[in-house]
Amino acid sequence: MNGKIPISVITNGDLSMKFTIEKEFSIAHHRLCAWHMIHNLTSNIGKPQFTSMFKKCILDNYEIDIFRQKWFEIVEKFGIKNKNWILHMYKKRHLWATVQIRGKIFAGVDHIRWKEVQADLAFVNGKPSMQTCFEHFKRSAANVYTLSIFHLFQPILV
């Protein structure tokens, strides 16, 4: 970083990182990583339709009143308003809700964030995409190799 303090820092929400950022980079804006939030949401709530609506809350640029209204509508709809994780995330909304971090610089994150979150979730939860007519051979390789080795091997077959 060449001795410069960052303007913005995006983390997974680890408390020790949070305290270190506050201490070492006191002027930096801190926010939570959308991918980690959605991953944690999936493991804590496990309702795909809620996940879809939650993504809109994270990524859409609502006015504060509209954000609150939508938030309470979806947690009520899914009967999860008293779940600890939901209560905890709402208290930390200043670290993730677009409406709460408006005007803070995150180097183009708002523009590309949605596509990255979608791609990351598809990558983590999906199978490698096939790019050749040797489907059976590549499927076998995808099952035998780790994902990183498979991606090294894949260009040889194309």
Secondary structure, 3 states (H helix, E strand, C coil): CCCCCCCEEEECCCHHHHHHHHHHCCCCEEEECHHHHHHHHHHHCCCHHHHHHHHHHHHCCCCHHHHHHHHHHHHHHCCCCCCHHHHHHHHCHHHCCHHHHCCCCCCCHHHHHHHHHHHHHHHHHCCCCCCCCCHHHHHHHHHHCCHHHHHHHHHHHC
